[in-house]
Amino acid sequence: MTTFQTLLAGLRFPISRAPTESASLLSAIHALKANVSDLDDDQLVAESKRLRDQTVDNGGGLIEIPKVFALASEAAYRSIGIRFYDVQVMAARSLLNCQIAEMKTGEGKTYVGALTSYAWSLMGRGVHFMTTNDYLAERDCDLVRPMLERLGVSVGFLSRESDPVQKRNAYLCDITYGPGYEFGFDYLRDQLALIQHRQPNLGEHYRTLRRGDEESEVFQIQREHFSAIVDEADSVMIDEATTPLVLSGSPGQPSEHPEPYQVAAEVARNLRSEDHFSLDSRTRRAELTKAGISEIEQHLDQKTLQHLRRPWFMYVQHALQARHHFTRDADYVAADDKIKIVDANTGRIFEDRTWSDGLHQAVEAKERVTITDENRSLARISRQQFFRLYENLCGMTGTALDSEAELSSVYKLPVTVIPTHKDCRRVVYPMRVFADENSKYDAIGRAVREMHETSRPILIGTRTIEKSELVAQRLSDLPVQILNGKQDADEARMVAGAGTRGAIMVATNMAGRGTDIKLGEGVNELGGLHVIVCEPHDSARVDRQLVGRASRQGDPGSCQTFVSADDDVIQQYARWMARYIRRIAGPDGEVEADLSRELAKLQNSVERKSAAKRREMFSRETWLEDVLSTLAKQ
C-alpha cells in the first residue's frame, strides 16, 4: 500500500469504488460549497494553507477530502468559470486511490487532473502531471494555473527546451506539468550526474582535502518521485513502453565515415528476394541467406572494412530492412536533409528520436540524406521501471479497459470506468468491407460526398501520413483540410475546428489527441460530427479513440469503419482473411457479410502478441538495470 493510500485508509470518506460512499462524499462536498463560497480570496488561500499545514504537520495525517474538493471547486469557478461535475469528482477520487480512470473523450480530464493534483500537493512533496507532448502540457498548465494559484499552489511547466536551472525551478513547484518522456530523461540526467560525481578525476578528492575546500554537492534537477498523474495513460504507459528511455551522447552531427551505410544501401538495391534474403513482415526484419552473405562479401572493400562498427552482414540487413519494411510518409518523413520518425499510434513526428544500432543511418542512406553519427547510449531505463519509481501513480484515458490486465500486472493499477456526464448519442453504422484498397477508397469518396451535401462536418482517420495524402487527393474537389503530423504546431487549432459546418478533415488516426472537437453553430441539428475510420489499426484502442471524437458530452454524432483485404493489419497477420474477403466479394468489390467479429478477434490476437513483446522487453530491461545497478555499487 502506498503512502497516500495508507493515509486515505483512515479518512472519514475513504477512497473506494462503492456507489454509496461516492454519494456520501458528493453530499459532503455539496454541503460545504455554501460555506466555502462565502470566503473571500484571501480567506480561500488561508484555508488552503491551513489544510496543507495540517497535512504536513501530521506527517501525512488526516486530509479533509470534502473540504479539499469544495475549495478546488470554488477556486475553479472564480478563476476559469467552471464547476466540477459529480463524475469528475468521482474520477479524481479514483485517481487519489492510485487507479486508472477510463473517461470518454470530452469529459474534462484536464480538470480532473487539476483536482487530483491539488489534493496531492497538500503533502508538500511535489506532483508530476504528465502528458504526451509539450503542447498539451503547456496548454493544460496554462488552463488550470489560475485555479491552482488562487489556492496558493505553485505551478511549473517543464519543456525540453528548458535549461537545467529552469527545470529545477519547475520541479520545486508544488505541481509540475510536462511531457512524460521529459520527466524520464531528467531522471536519467540526474542518475548520470550522480555516477560522474562518484567517479571524480584521479587525485581530485585529495586536492580538495589539501585546499581545505568542501566537496561540492551534485546538482540534481528533480527532487523525489512522490506522485505522478499520467494523461492519455494507455498511450504513455502502454504504446510508448515498447521502447526504453535512452539518454544519448550523440549530438546528431554528420558522420565522418558514412561509407559502410552508403555501400550497404547500394548492395541492398541489387539483391534478389528469396535468392539472397528473406523478409518477415511481422517482425519487419530482413535476413540474408547463405548465397546472400557470399554475394555481399564481394562488395566489401578495404575502405569500407576499416570503418565497420559491427559485422558487415548486419549493415546490409539493416539496409534491406530500411528498403523493404520502412515506408516514407508512413514510418518516417524526409525533411530538411533529415529523417524524422513518425509515431505509428498518433501520426506525430518525433523531432529528437532516432532508431538505434545503425538502422537510422540505413534509412538515411536509403533516402540519400546526410548520414549522422550513431547515438551513443549514456543511460537508459524502461518506461515501466521509471513509472514504478513513484510512491503514488495514477492515470486517465478514454480507452483503458482493453489494457486492464497489463496495467494491473506491470503497474499494479486497477481500472475504474467513470460514467459520462451525459448519455452518449453516437450512431454506429455497419462496417463495410472490400476486396481491395481501390474499391474501398472509391466507396469512402462516395460516402464523404453524400454526407457533405448535408453540411455535416466529417473527420476521416487514416493509419499513415501516406494514406492521409492519398485520401485527400481523391477528395481534391472538396474543401478538405489535411492533418497528418507534418503540421504539429497547428495541430490542436486545426482539430478544434473540425466540428464546424461543412468541414472535412483528413487526419492520421490519433493526430490532435487530447484536443476537444466542439460542434459549430447549427451542427447539432444536422446530426453532429461524422467520423470515418479508413483502416483498422493493430490495436482496437486506437480505432476507439478516433471514434470517440464523435458525440462528446452528449452531442449527436456517428461513425463508420471501412476495411479492405489490402489493409496492413490483415496483410501482416491474417492473409487467410484477405483471401476469404476477395473470394466472397461482389462485382463492385464489396462484401455483404458482417466480418466485424472476425476483425475484432484479429485485433485482440495482435494486441496480445504486442503485450507479450512488451513484457519480454520489460523483463530484459529489468535484468539489465539490475546488473548495471550491481556493477555501479561495486
Summary of the structure (lengths in Angstrom):
residues: 634
radius of gyration: 27.0
end to end distance: 31.6
largest distance: 91.0
contacts: 2116
relative contact order: 0.10
helix: 50%
strand: 16%
